[in-house]
């Protein structure tokens, strides 16, 4: 550990800094560069496609109607801004610490501490949600019906954790195939759905087409407000888009791979999210969908396709395992970057022979084990409980990315560094508008009442915990900084 602490962690001075004196983050040392272009591209896809679409779109369609497509499009634009801002920072300086490393450079250790623990809040709670979802989906098959939910949750965690600890190559391969399954399922649905609409093929006694929308209340069957309120859930559907920025630190030639992967997120969002929801609305009236079933399963069930429900359940299970895989990977890297500066437990900086920061991975997995216990005591409420706290982590992480981007833009204007050719368009207005949007999502969560309002009420508690935690670690952070200087 001492040798890691002694590594340089220089920051920019007030004078213009040449390229050779860029910020060097000690947390970037020791990683292998085993992620290939195909891994990064599929990680970018996988980060934009998850259970928020495969499962969550059903309940949101039932609540907001066809206008859900607008909500997905709007949130997709802001998700793209976030990942594009992160992409510019990555090309300026690739780092496995990602936005934590950039927060350290532009906002100091307090910024890095805040960014890191907000991200950990997101993924530690999402890990619990993912293993809960995986266990719930596994119960669909009769083979697992009698197996307790907490046992299935533990098995899901153990399998993904083992693969994550071996090497980054195993993570990349697992995420590649997980993403491939999700993309293949959506492509099949889009092809079948377009054919059904084009041929007016009857589905469960209903003829698909524009009449599915116009004859059932139009685009806003319950008004505009339900569409606005559903935005908070749609934002969660886009969680993980930032993952390709974290993975950039473990790939060769990120300057060639990252722009292509990030730019492709926009059309994938348009095709897979917005396109799928538009098709779902055209195929069946919005009242036919529910939160209890994947909307894709609903369509294939009404078509009478044998085995469709089982196949789609497998896809949704894959999406949950993919999210779990990503969470363990990314938090391990983020925690290591924090630990070397003193703002996370020391053992989270440790790496194994496969160059995996196993300390941070195990620390996140420990919260997953706590989630196994939650599944034992609160089987029915576990998923909903943790999902809302994860949403706060997502909003906080996206906000920190955009604040880092603003600081980066300002320093470039001062001539203290140079922006890469690959840039966030319309800066600094893009960052400001995105931050306003994120605050608006918090307001919508409050306006929605219920669990959403309760979650927002915890924001001051989380803030107090962050402040208290900083006072506990600031001495160690200062000591490590002094030893490096």
C-alpha positions as CSV (number, residue, x, y, z in Angstrom):
1,X,0.0,0.0,0.0
2,X,2.8,2.4,0.8
3,X,4.2,2.2,-2.6
4,X,0.9,3.1,-4.1
5,X,0.6,6.1,-1.8
6,X,4.0,7.4,-2.8
7,X,3.0,7.7,-6.5
8,X,2.7,11.2,-7.9
9,X,-0.7,12.9,-7.7
10,X,0.1,16.3,-9.2
11,X,-2.6,18.9,-10.1
12,X,-2.5,21.8,-12.4
13,X,-1.0,25.0,-11.1
14,X,-2.3,28.5,-11.7
15,X,0.0,29.0,-14.7
16,X,-0.8,27.4,-18.1
17,X,0.2,23.8,-18.0
18,X,1.9,21.9,-20.8
19,X,0.7,18.5,-21.7
20,X,3.7,16.9,-19.9
21,X,2.5,18.3,-16.5
22,X,-1.1,17.1,-16.7
23,X,-2.7,15.8,-13.5
24,X,-1.4,12.3,-12.8
25,X,-3.7,10.1,-10.7
26,X,-2.0,7.4,-8.7
27,X,-5.1,5.4,-8.9
28,X,-4.5,4.8,-12.6
29,X,-1.4,2.7,-12.0
30,X,-1.3,-1.0,-12.2
31,X,-4.2,-1.8,-14.5
32,X,-4.0,-4.0,-17.6
33,X,-5.2,-2.8,-21.0
34,X,-7.1,-5.9,-21.9
35,X,-10.4,-4.3,-23.0
36,X,-10.8,-4.3,-26.8
37,X,-12.9,-2.2,-29.1
38,X,-15.7,-4.8,-29.3
39,X,-15.8,-4.8,-25.5
40,X,-16.1,-1.0,-25.2
41,X,-18.7,-0.9,-27.9
42,X,-20.9,-3.5,-26.3
43,X,-20.3,-2.0,-22.8
44,X,-21.6,1.3,-24.2
45,X,-24.7,-0.5,-25.6
46,X,-25.2,-2.5,-22.4
47,X,-25.0,0.7,-20.4
48,X,-27.9,2.2,-22.3
49,X,-30.1,-0.9,-22.3
50,X,-31.3,-2.5,-19.1
51,X,-34.3,-3.7,-17.0
52,X,-35.6,-0.1,-17.1
53,X,-36.7,-0.9,-20.7
54,X,-37.3,-4.6,-20.6
55,X,-39.4,-4.6,-17.4
56,X,-40.0,-1.0,-16.4
57,X,-41.5,0.2,-19.7
58,X,-44.7,-1.9,-19.0
59,X,-45.8,0.0,-15.9
60,X,-44.7,3.3,-17.3
61,X,-46.8,2.7,-20.5
62,X,-49.8,1.9,-18.4
63,X,-49.4,5.1,-16.5
64,X,-48.3,7.7,-19.1
65,X,-49.5,6.1,-22.3
66,X,-47.8,6.6,-25.7
67,X,-46.2,9.8,-24.4
68,X,-43.7,7.6,-22.6
69,X,-41.7,7.7,-25.9
70,X,-41.3,11.5,-25.4
71,X,-40.0,10.9,-21.9
72,X,-37.5,8.4,-23.1
73,X,-36.4,10.7,-25.9
74,X,-35.9,13.7,-23.5
75,X,-34.0,11.7,-20.9
76,X,-32.0,10.1,-23.7
77,X,-30.8,13.5,-24.9
78,X,-29.6,14.4,-21.4
79,X,-28.0,11.0,-20.9
80,X,-26.1,11.6,-24.1
81,X,-24.9,15.0,-22.9
82,X,-23.6,13.4,-19.7
83,X,-21.7,10.7,-21.5
84,X,-20.4,13.1,-24.2
85,X,-19.1,15.4,-21.4
86,X,-17.4,12.4,-19.8
87,X,-16.0,11.3,-23.2
88,X,-14.3,14.7,-23.6
89,X,-12.7,14.4,-20.2
90,X,-11.6,10.8,-21.1
91,X,-9.9,11.9,-24.3
92,X,-8.2,14.7,-22.3
93,X,-6.9,12.2,-19.8
94,X,-8.1,8.5,-19.7
95,X,-8.6,7.3,-16.1
96,X,-10.1,4.3,-14.4
97,X,-11.1,6.7,-11.7
98,X,-13.2,8.5,-14.3
99,X,-15.2,11.4,-12.8
100,X,-13.7,10.8,-9.4
101,X,-10.3,11.5,-10.8
102,X,-11.6,14.5,-12.8
103,X,-13.3,15.8,-9.7
104,X,-10.0,15.5,-7.8
105,X,-8.2,17.5,-10.5
106,X,-10.8,20.3,-10.9
107,X,-12.5,20.5,-7.5
108,X,-9.9,19.0,-5.1
109,X,-10.2,16.1,-2.7
110,X,-13.6,17.2,-1.4
111,X,-15.0,17.0,-4.9
112,X,-13.5,13.6,-5.5
113,X,-14.8,12.3,-2.1
114,X,-18.3,13.5,-2.9
115,X,-18.4,12.2,-6.5
116,X,-17.0,8.8,-5.4
117,X,-19.4,8.2,-2.5
118,X,-22.5,9.3,-4.5
119,X,-21.5,6.8,-7.2
120,X,-21.0,4.2,-4.6
121,X,-24.5,5.0,-3.2
122,X,-25.9,4.4,-6.7
123,X,-24.2,1.1,-7.4
124,X,-24.3,-0.4,-3.9
125,X,-28.1,0.0,-3.8
126,X,-28.4,-1.0,-7.5
127,X,-26.4,-4.2,-6.7
128,X,-29.1,-5.1,-4.1
129,X,-31.8,-4.3,-6.7
130,X,-30.1,-6.4,-9.3
131,X,-29.7,-9.6,-7.3
132,X,-33.3,-9.1,-6.1
133,X,-34.5,-8.8,-9.7
134,X,-32.4,-11.8,-10.8
135,X,-33.9,-14.0,-8.0
136,X,-37.4,-12.8,-8.8
137,X,-37.0,-13.6,-12.5
138,X,-35.5,-17.0,-11.7
139,X,-38.7,-17.9,-9.9
140,X,-40.5,-17.8,-13.2
141,X,-39.2,-21.3,-14.1
142,X,-40.7,-24.2,-12.2
143,X,-37.2,-25.5,-11.4
144,X,-36.5,-22.6,-9.1
145,X,-40.1,-21.9,-7.8
146,X,-39.5,-23.6,-4.4
147,X,-36.0,-22.2,-3.9
148,X,-36.0,-19.3,-1.4
149,X,-35.5,-15.9,-3.0
150,X,-32.5,-15.1,-0.8
151,X,-30.7,-18.3,-1.9
152,X,-31.2,-17.3,-5.6
153,X,-30.0,-13.8,-4.9
154,X,-26.8,-15.2,-3.2
155,X,-26.1,-17.5,-6.2
156,X,-26.5,-14.6,-8.7
157,X,-24.0,-12.5,-6.6
158,X,-21.5,-15.3,-6.2
159,X,-21.4,-16.2,-9.9
160,X,-20.9,-12.6,-11.2
161,X,-18.5,-11.7,-8.3
162,X,-16.3,-14.7,-9.2
163,X,-16.0,-13.7,-12.8
164,X,-15.3,-10.1,-11.9
165,X,-12.4,-11.0,-9.6
166,X,-10.4,-13.1,-12.1
167,X,-9.5,-10.3,-14.6
168,X,-10.8,-7.4,-16.5
169,X,-10.8,-9.6,-19.6
170,X,-13.4,-11.9,-18.0
171,X,-15.5,-8.9,-17.1
172,X,-15.3,-7.6,-20.7
173,X,-16.3,-11.0,-22.2
174,X,-19.2,-11.4,-19.8
175,X,-20.5,-8.0,-20.5
176,X,-20.0,-8.5,-24.2
177,X,-22.3,-11.5,-24.3
178,X,-24.8,-10.1,-21.9
179,X,-25.1,-7.0,-24.1
180,X,-25.3,-9.2,-27.2
181,X,-28.3,-11.0,-25.8
182,X,-30.1,-7.8,-25.0
183,X,-29.4,-6.3,-28.4
184,X,-30.5,-9.4,-30.3
185,X,-33.7,-9.6,-28.3
186,X,-34.6,-6.0,-29.2
187,X,-33.6,-6.4,-32.8
188,X,-35.9,-9.4,-33.1
189,X,-38.8,-7.5,-31.4
190,X,-38.3,-4.5,-33.7
191,X,-38.4,-6.6,-36.8
192,X,-41.4,-8.6,-35.7
193,X,-43.2,-5.4,-34.5
194,X,-42.6,-3.5,-37.7
195,X,-43.9,-6.5,-39.7
196,X,-47.0,-6.8,-37.5
197,X,-47.8,-3.1,-37.9
198,X,-47.1,-3.1,-41.7
199,X,-49.3,-6.2,-42.3
200,X,-52.0,-5.2,-39.7
201,X,-51.7,-8.6,-38.2
202,X,-54.2,-9.1,-35.4
203,X,-52.8,-9.4,-31.9
204,X,-55.1,-10.7,-29.2
205,X,-58.2,-9.5,-31.1
206,X,-56.7,-6.1,-31.8
207,X,-55.4,-4.7,-35.1
208,X,-52.1,-2.8,-34.6
209,X,-51.6,0.6,-36.1
210,X,-52.1,4.3,-35.4
211,X,-55.6,3.6,-34.2
212,X,-54.1,2.0,-31.1
213,X,-53.1,5.5,-30.1
214,X,-55.8,7.7,-31.6
215,X,-58.7,5.5,-30.4
216,X,-57.4,5.3,-26.8
217,X,-57.0,8.8,-25.7
218,X,-54.2,9.9,-28.1
219,X,-50.6,10.7,-27.1
220,X,-51.5,12.0,-23.6
221,X,-54.5,9.8,-22.6
222,X,-54.2,10.9,-18.9
223,X,-52.8,14.4,-19.5
224,X,-49.2,15.7,-19.6
225,X,-48.5,15.4,-15.9
226,X,-48.2,11.6,-15.8
227,X,-45.6,11.8,-18.6
228,X,-43.6,14.4,-16.5
229,X,-43.9,12.3,-13.3
230,X,-42.6,9.2,-15.1
231,X,-39.4,10.9,-16.0
232,X,-37.8,10.1,-12.7
233,X,-38.1,6.3,-13.4
234,X,-36.9,6.8,-17.0
235,X,-33.7,8.4,-15.7
236,X,-33.0,5.2,-13.8
237,X,-33.4,3.3,-17.0
238,X,-30.4,5.2,-18.4
239,X,-28.1,4.5,-15.4
240,X,-24.8,2.9,-16.5
241,X,-24.3,5.0,-19.6
242,X,-21.2,6.4,-17.9
243,X,-19.7,2.9,-17.6
244,X,-17.7,3.2,-20.9
245,X,-15.9,6.2,-19.4
246,X,-14.7,4.1,-16.5
247,X,-13.7,1.3,-18.8
248,X,-11.6,3.6,-20.9
249,X,-8.8,3.4,-18.4
250,X,-8.3,-0.3,-19.2
251,X,-8.2,-0.1,-23.0
252,X,-5.5,0.7,-25.6
253,X,-6.0,3.7,-27.8
254,X,-9.1,5.2,-26.1
255,X,-8.8,8.2,-28.4
256,X,-9.8,6.0,-31.3
257,X,-12.3,3.7,-29.6
258,X,-14.2,6.1,-27.3
259,X,-15.7,8.7,-29.7
260,X,-17.2,6.0,-31.9
261,X,-18.7,4.1,-28.8
262,X,-20.1,7.3,-27.3
263,X,-21.5,8.8,-30.5
264,X,-23.3,5.5,-31.2
265,X,-25.2,5.8,-27.9
266,X,-27.5,8.5,-29.3
267,X,-28.8,6.5,-32.2
268,X,-29.1,3.4,-30.1
269,X,-31.2,5.3,-27.6
270,X,-33.4,6.5,-30.5
271,X,-33.7,3.0,-32.0
272,X,-33.9,0.7,-29.0
273,X,-35.7,2.9,-26.4
274,X,-37.8,5.4,-28.3
275,X,-38.4,3.0,-31.3
276,X,-39.4,0.1,-29.0
277,X,-41.9,2.3,-27.0
278,X,-43.4,3.7,-30.2
279,X,-43.9,0.2,-31.6
280,X,-45.4,-1.1,-28.3
281,X,-47.9,1.8,-28.4
282,X,-48.8,1.0,-32.0
283,X,-49.1,-2.8,-31.4
284,X,-51.6,-2.6,-28.4
285,X,-53.6,0.0,-26.5
286,X,-51.6,1.3,-23.6
287,X,-54.2,-0.2,-21.2
288,X,-53.0,-3.7,-22.2
289,X,-49.6,-3.2,-20.4
290,X,-48.9,-3.5,-16.7
291,X,-46.0,-3.2,-14.3
292,X,-46.3,-7.0,-13.5
293,X,-45.1,-8.1,-16.9
294,X,-42.5,-7.1,-19.4
295,X,-44.3,-5.3,-22.3
296,X,-42.4,-7.4,-24.8
297,X,-43.8,-10.6,-23.1
298,X,-47.3,-9.1,-23.2
299,X,-47.0,-8.7,-27.0
300,X,-45.7,-12.2,-27.7
301,X,-48.1,-13.7,-25.2
302,X,-51.1,-12.1,-27.1
303,X,-49.6,-13.3,-30.3
304,X,-49.7,-16.9,-28.9
305,X,-46.0,-17.5,-29.6
306,X,-45.0,-20.6,-27.6
307,X,-42.2,-20.2,-25.2
308,X,-42.0,-16.4,-25.8
309,X,-42.5,-15.6,-22.1
310,X,-39.6,-17.9,-21.1
311,X,-37.3,-16.5,-23.7
312,X,-38.0,-12.9,-22.7
313,X,-37.7,-13.7,-19.0
314,X,-34.2,-15.0,-19.8
315,X,-33.4,-11.7,-21.5
316,X,-34.6,-9.7,-18.5
317,X,-32.6,-12.0,-16.2
318,X,-29.5,-11.3,-18.4
319,X,-30.1,-7.5,-18.1
320,X,-30.1,-7.8,-14.3
321,X,-26.9,-9.8,-14.3
322,X,-25.3,-7.4,-16.7
323,X,-26.1,-4.5,-14.4
324,X,-24.7,-6.4,-11.4
325,X,-21.6,-7.2,-13.4
326,X,-21.1,-3.5,-14.4
327,X,-21.7,-2.3,-10.8
328,X,-19.0,-4.5,-9.3
329,X,-16.6,-3.6,-12.0
330,X,-17.0,0.2,-11.9
331,X,-17.2,0.7,-8.1
332,X,-14.0,-1.4,-7.7
333,X,-12.1,1.1,-9.9
334,X,-13.7,4.2,-8.3
335,X,-13.1,3.0,-4.7
336,X,-9.4,2.3,-5.6
337,X,-9.0,5.8,-6.9
338,X,-10.5,7.2,-3.7
339,X,-8.6,4.8,-1.3
340,X,-5.2,5.9,-2.7
341,X,-6.0,9.5,-1.8
342,X,-7.4,8.5,1.6
343,X,-11.1,9.0,1.2
344,X,-12.1,5.3,1.1
345,X,-11.0,2.3,3.3
346,X,-7.4,1.3,2.6
347,X,-8.1,-2.3,1.6
348,X,-10.2,-1.1,-1.3
349,X,-7.0,-0.1,-3.1
350,X,-5.6,-3.6,-3.1
351,X,-5.2,-5.4,-6.4
352,X,-4.8,-9.1,-7.2
353,X,-2.5,-10.9,-9.7
354,X,-5.1,-10.4,-12.4
355,X,-4.8,-6.6,-11.8
356,X,-8.3,-6.4,-10.4
357,X,-8.9,-4.0,-7.5
358,X,-10.5,-6.9,-5.5
359,X,-10.7,-4.8,-2.3
360,X,-13.2,-2.4,-3.8
361,X,-15.1,-5.2,-5.7
362,X,-15.5,-7.1,-2.4
363,X,-16.5,-4.0,-0.5
364,X,-19.4,-3.5,-3.0
365,X,-20.3,-7.2,-2.9
366,X,-20.6,-6.9,0.9
367,X,-23.5,-4.6,0.3
368,X,-24.9,-7.2,-2.0
369,X,-24.7,-9.8,0.8
370,X,-26.6,-7.3,3.0
371,X,-29.1,-7.3,0.1
372,X,-29.4,-11.1,0.4
373,X,-30.4,-10.5,4.0
374,X,-32.9,-7.9,2.9
375,X,-34.4,-10.4,0.5
376,X,-34.8,-12.8,3.5
377,X,-36.5,-10.4,5.8
378,X,-38.3,-8.1,3.2
379,X,-38.9,-10.3,0.2
380,X,-41.7,-8.2,-1.3
381,X,-40.3,-4.7,-0.5
382,X,-36.6,-5.1,-1.2
383,X,-36.6,-4.1,-4.8
384,X,-38.7,-0.9,-4.5
385,X,-36.8,0.2,-1.4
386,X,-33.3,0.2,-2.8
387,X,-34.3,1.4,-6.3
388,X,-35.3,4.8,-5.1
389,X,-32.0,5.4,-3.2
390,X,-30.1,4.3,-6.4
391,X,-31.9,7.1,-8.3
392,X,-30.4,9.7,-5.9
393,X,-27.0,8.3,-6.6
394,X,-27.5,8.5,-10.3
395,X,-28.6,12.1,-10.2
396,X,-25.7,13.0,-8.0
397,X,-23.2,11.2,-10.3
398,X,-24.5,12.9,-13.5
399,X,-24.4,16.3,-11.7
400,X,-20.8,15.8,-10.7
401,X,-19.8,14.8,-14.3
402,X,-21.4,18.0,-15.6
403,X,-19.8,20.2,-12.9
404,X,-16.4,18.7,-13.7
405,X,-17.1,19.4,-17.4
406,X,-17.9,23.1,-16.5
407,X,-14.6,23.4,-14.6
408,X,-12.7,21.8,-17.5
409,X,-14.3,24.2,-20.0
410,X,-13.5,27.2,-17.8
411,X,-9.8,26.2,-17.4
412,X,-9.6,25.7,-21.2
413,X,-10.9,29.2,-21.7
414,X,-8.2,30.5,-19.3
415,X,-5.6,28.8,-21.4
416,X,-4.5,26.4,-18.6
417,X,-5.3,23.3,-20.7
418,X,-6.4,22.4,-24.1
419,X,-9.7,20.7,-25.0
420,X,-9.5,17.7,-27.3
421,X,-11.0,17.8,-30.7
422,X,-13.9,15.5,-29.5
423,X,-16.0,17.9,-27.4
424,X,-19.3,18.4,-25.7
425,X,-21.3,20.6,-28.1
426,X,-22.7,24.0,-27.0
427,X,-20.7,24.3,-23.8
428,X,-21.2,25.7,-21.3
429,X,-24.9,26.0,-21.9
430,X,-25.2,22.2,-22.3
431,X,-23.8,21.6,-18.8
432,X,-26.1,24.3,-17.2
433,X,-29.3,23.0,-18.9
434,X,-28.4,19.4,-17.9
435,X,-27.9,20.5,-14.2
436,X,-31.3,22.3,-14.3
437,X,-32.9,19.1,-15.7
438,X,-31.4,17.0,-12.9
439,X,-32.8,19.4,-10.3
440,X,-36.2,19.3,-12.0
441,X,-36.2,15.5,-11.7
442,X,-35.7,15.8,-8.0
443,X,-38.7,18.2,-7.9
444,X,-40.8,15.7,-9.9
445,X,-39.9,13.0,-7.4
446,X,-41.2,15.2,-4.6
447,X,-44.4,16.1,-6.6
448,X,-45.1,12.4,-7.2
449,X,-45.6,11.8,-3.5
450,X,-45.3,8.3,-1.9
451,X,-41.9,6.6,-2.1
452,X,-40.5,9.3,-4.3
453,X,-41.2,12.0,-1.8
454,X,-39.8,9.9,1.0
455,X,-36.6,9.4,-1.0
456,X,-36.1,13.1,-1.6
457,X,-36.6,13.7,2.1
458,X,-33.4,11.6,2.6
459,X,-31.3,14.1,0.6
460,X,-30.4,16.2,3.7
461,X,-29.6,12.9,5.6
462,X,-27.2,11.8,2.8
463,X,-25.7,15.3,2.7
464,X,-25.1,15.2,6.5
465,X,-23.5,11.7,6.1
466,X,-21.2,13.0,3.4
467,X,-20.1,16.0,5.6
468,X,-19.6,13.8,8.6
469,X,-17.6,11.2,6.6
470,X,-15.4,14.0,5.2
471,X,-14.4,15.1,8.7
472,X,-13.5,11.5,9.5
473,X,-11.2,11.1,6.6
474,X,-9.8,14.6,5.9
475,X,-6.9,14.1,8.2
476,X,-5.7,10.9,6.3
477,X,-6.3,12.7,3.0
478,X,-4.1,15.6,4.1
479,X,-1.4,13.3,5.4
480,X,-1.3,11.3,2.1
481,X,-1.3,14.5,0.1
482,X,1.6,15.9,2.2
483,X,3.6,12.7,1.7
484,X,3.2,12.9,-2.0
485,X,4.2,16.5,-2.1
